[in-house]
Amino acid sequence: MGRSKELVMREIPQSEIAQSIELLNYVFQISLSINKDRLFVNAKSKQFDEGLALAWFDREQLVAQILNLPFQVNIHGTIYEMGGMTAVGTYPEYSRHGLMHDLMVESMMRMREEGRYIAYLFPYSIPYYRKKGFEIMSDILEYQVKDTQLPYYRDIPGQVRRIKDDFSDLRDVYNRYASNVHGAMVRNAIAWNEKFQESYWEEKFEGSDTKLQAAVYYDDDGLALGYMFYRIMEENFYIDELVYLKEVARKALWNFVHAHSSMVYNVFGKTSGNEAIAFLMEDSEIKQNVSPYFMARIIDVEKFLERFPFTKASFHIRLAITDSLLEWNHGTFEITAQAGEVMVAKICKEIEPGTVKMTVQTFVTMFLGYKRPTYLHSIERLKGGVASVSLLEGIIPNAVPSFIDYF
């Protein structure tokens, strides 16, 4: 069955936010109610104002949608404007009509115009988004520590304080963390409200032991060096986020958890997939699981490469990229660096022979450092000569992304 002639693509105004929530309800079965879940709806409504919400409408009925949010990320020490894709959904009866394909292409065109040359999303289906040019760029580690396994470190200076109102020290710690950690979100107001909306914690969990709480570690000079978001529920301790700038802060925050050992049986937590939780425990026989988390996509290969912090000052290489969605990314690109000055040019629209060949998916996971060139070459995701692969190993910084946000 073909597309209805009544279908129109346009932006979603605030007056039609209810239709967007209804679509999320239906597609993801999250059982949201405009009245019962007013806090969530208000937060999502603000996002529709702050980002770009596009949808297909069939006779004024919203049938497919996507929301792009303006974020920034630290990529090997360089801050990139990033488009965060979320609220993606289509009613089942409108699937396989190419509606989401068109929405994504239009969204990416808008991102490119805004100077956002990379996009992130949390996938509901990794195979689906791989077909759209996305690839895995980070993992998440979920762990469980028994009360008898909790570490305790002696002679730790400073103090951990629970905070309720003034989150400025906490935010300062995160900002310093994000400025030094590859892959981290440089959180703006949208990011903070999405992950930790204080009013949501207070109103939804007031008077309940499930309320999300925060604790900050201060050294002897009163400088904040780490923090933890946590909740205590059903005699378990849940760590939503633990960020530290120095080892002493990590130890102090785990001592804070240990102080609750008489109240809980287990500690559950989640963090970046490359965090060495078990290794750092005295009793390393804890339960932990690592799984794929976020995916990324390059919106504009040429512009992305122009700002990329290569680790060699002088080199020359040609890359042939296959991209079935974005024609400006498909073709052969030449990168020339001389004394630290990088010049990038798309030399032709075809895939030239004798170049290093890859899909746009392989390109993003390689340049973000999730998988190295040598490994990608060994599994035939990267095709080219040994010398070219070796050069890529030498010019791409060796760091795995740490991404702990969600949107």
Buried (B, 14 or more C-beta within 10 A) or exposed (E): EEEEEEBEEEEBEEEBBEBBBBBBBEBEEEEBEEEEBEBBBBBBBBBBEBBBBBBBBBEEBBBBBBBBBBBBBBBBEEEBBBBBBBBBBBBEEBEEBEBBEBBBBBBBEBBBEBEBBBBBBBBEEEEEBBEBBBBBBBBBBBBBBBBEBBBEBEEBEBEBBEBEEEBEBBBBBBEBBBEEBBBBBBBEEBBBBBBBBBEBBEEBBEEEEEBBBBBBBBBEEEBBBBBBBBBBBEEBBBBBBBBBBEEBBBBBBBBBBBEBBEEBEBBBBBBBBBBEBBEEBEEEEBEBEBEBBBBBBBBBBBBBBBBBEBEEEEBEBBBBBBBEBBEBBBBBBBBBBEEEEBEBEBEEEEBBEEBBBBBBBBBBBBBBBBBBBEEBBEEEBBBBEEEBBEBBBEBBBEBBBBBBBBB
